[in-house]
Amino acid sequence: MAGPFLDFKVFKDWIELNDIYENLPRGKKGGFATLFPALERLLHAFTFLILHIILSGIFGFSASVCGSKEFISYSFLYKFIFYNLAMTS
C-alpha cells in the first residue's frame, strides 16, 4: 500500500505547502501573488476573443464558404487558415 500513501502524502504536502511546495508563489505569505497575473491573462483572453469575433465579422470568415467549389482550388495553407478562422468565429 505504498502507492496510495505516497500519492496522499504529496497531496497533503501540496495543501500544507510543505516539502517541495514551500517555495510556491502563493499560500501563507503572499495570498494574492498569483491572482492579479491570472486576472490579467484572463482579461487578455477575453480581449482577443472579442477582437477575433469582430474581425471575423468584418472580413467575412464564414464556414459556408468551405463547401464551395472555389474553396477547393485554394492552396492548403490558405484553406487551413481560413477553415480555422471560420470555425472559431
C-alpha positions as CSV (number, residue, x, y, z in Angstrom):
1,M,0.0,0.0,0.0
2,A,2.9,2.4,-0.6
3,G,1.4,3.8,-3.8
4,P,-1.8,5.4,-2.4
5,F,0.0,6.6,0.7
6,L,2.7,8.3,-1.3
7,D,0.0,10.0,-3.5
8,F,-1.8,11.2,-0.4
9,K,1.5,12.4,1.1
10,V,2.2,14.5,-2.0
11,F,-1.3,15.9,-2.0
12,K,-1.1,16.7,1.7
13,D,2.3,18.4,1.2
14,W,0.7,20.5,-1.6
15,I,-2.2,21.5,0.6
16,E,0.0,22.4,3.6
17,L,2.8,23.9,1.4
18,N,5.5,21.6,2.8
19,D,8.5,19.8,1.3
20,I,8.9,20.8,-2.4
21,Y,5.9,23.1,-2.4
22,E,7.3,25.6,0.2
23,N,8.6,28.0,-2.5
24,L,5.4,28.3,-4.5
25,P,4.3,31.9,-5.2
26,R,1.1,31.6,-3.2
27,G,-0.1,30.5,0.2
28,K,0.8,31.5,3.7
29,K,2.9,34.6,2.9
30,G,1.6,36.1,-0.4
31,G,-2.0,35.1,-0.9
32,F,-2.6,37.3,-3.9
33,A,0.7,36.8,-5.6
34,T,-0.8,34.9,-8.5
35,L,-4.3,36.2,-8.5
36,F,-3.6,39.5,-10.3
37,P,-1.4,38.0,-13.0
38,A,-4.1,35.4,-13.6
39,L,-6.8,38.0,-13.9
40,E,-4.6,40.0,-16.3
41,R,-4.2,36.9,-18.5
42,L,-8.0,36.3,-18.3
43,L,-8.6,39.9,-19.4
44,H,-6.2,39.4,-22.4
45,A,-8.0,36.2,-23.3
46,F,-11.4,37.9,-23.4
47,T,-10.0,40.9,-25.2
48,F,-8.5,38.8,-28.0
49,L,-11.7,36.7,-28.2
50,I,-13.8,39.8,-28.8
51,L,-11.3,41.1,-31.3
52,H,-11.4,37.8,-33.1
53,I,-15.2,37.8,-33.3
54,I,-15.2,41.4,-34.5
55,L,-12.5,40.9,-37.2
56,S,-14.1,37.6,-38.4
57,G,-17.4,39.5,-38.9
58,I,-15.7,42.3,-40.8
59,F,-13.6,40.1,-43.1
60,G,-16.5,37.6,-43.6
61,F,-15.0,34.3,-42.4
62,S,-18.0,32.1,-42.9
63,A,-18.0,28.3,-42.6
64,S,-20.4,28.0,-45.6
65,V,-17.5,29.1,-47.9
66,C,-15.6,26.0,-47.0
67,G,-18.0,23.8,-49.0
68,S,-17.9,25.8,-52.3
69,K,-16.1,24.7,-55.4
70,E,-14.0,27.8,-55.4
71,F,-12.6,26.9,-51.9
72,I,-11.2,23.6,-53.2
73,S,-8.9,25.4,-55.7
74,Y,-7.1,27.4,-52.9
75,S,-3.8,26.3,-51.5
76,F,-3.6,24.0,-48.5
77,L,-2.2,26.8,-46.2
78,Y,-4.9,29.2,-47.2
79,K,-7.6,26.6,-46.7
80,F,-6.2,25.6,-43.3
81,I,-6.0,29.2,-42.0
82,F,-9.4,30.1,-43.5
83,Y,-11.1,27.0,-42.1
84,N,-9.7,27.6,-38.6
85,L,-10.8,31.3,-38.6
86,A,-14.2,30.4,-39.9
87,M,-14.9,27.6,-37.4
88,T,-13.8,29.6,-34.4
89,S,-15.9,32.7,-35.2
